[in-house]
């Protein structure tokens, strides 16, 4: 399978806002949007200014820089605002289209603004502008985007909201000719973590889990070369130390017996190339095995379809 092709979003957030014209709280139904294209010295569109109005008066303004600038003749639809509920809270938000990125999948740039009912104003949709061509799935309450993964495969990345921040949830690589639908409904609204490793450099192992906002973690450990391979429950806690997270797990057999303990240290936001370390320990003998060649991803095994956390 070929390497994944990731297309970065090049739009820069420049921002800001002005205060509402009245001491009365704004209502979402009062708002309207008007975008203005700003040209540079060459006549290209370098910025988009988005004004937000209530009863004819501007109450907020956001500015987006286009990098590189876009030829004015190609910028007819840049700055178009779609009022849709992108965070699925029942209030219309705003998706701002910022242009075409190239000839690959996932090739349009967008920014987002969310209606904050508590603040009675639009706020930045953090993380939304970092993905290309976001597509909403209101029924399942996630946003997804599709990228190339070699000539015969695609990878779908799913995102879910945590407050005003869009967080990567999991990825799923699939063959173009494959029409199988993978249902992740049972994984709840918690980001998924996968770590592939070799215990002591010899024993291939897959560790998958999710973490709550209260730093409880639960998932499964899987030994592909076991005589009868099956996911084994793991439960534990996470502790943040600066830019690092330390995970502590116990490996629980179906009868409740603890057959292993684990420690895993990773960056708060790991990626495939992150430096990481970990150990697995036999609680009966004290024998410790190092987790070698640790690799992180959000590509979930097909057997991981139900969260081990309590909703």
Secondary structure, 3 states (H helix, E strand, C coil): CCCECCCCCCCEECCCCCCCCCCCCCCHHHEEEEEEEEECCCCCEEEEEEEEEECCEEEEEEEEEEEEEECHHHCCCCCCEECCCCCCCCCCCEEEEEEECCCCCCCEEEEEEEEECCCCEEEECECHHHCCCCEEECCCCEEEEEEEECCCEEEEEEEEEECCEEEEEEEEEEECCCCCCCCCHHHCCCCEEEEEEEECCCEEEEEEEEECCCCEEEEEEECCCCCCCCCEEEEEEEEEECCEEEEEEEEECCCCCEEEEEEEEEECCCCCCCCCEEEEECCCCCCEEEEEEEEEECECCCCCCCCCCCC
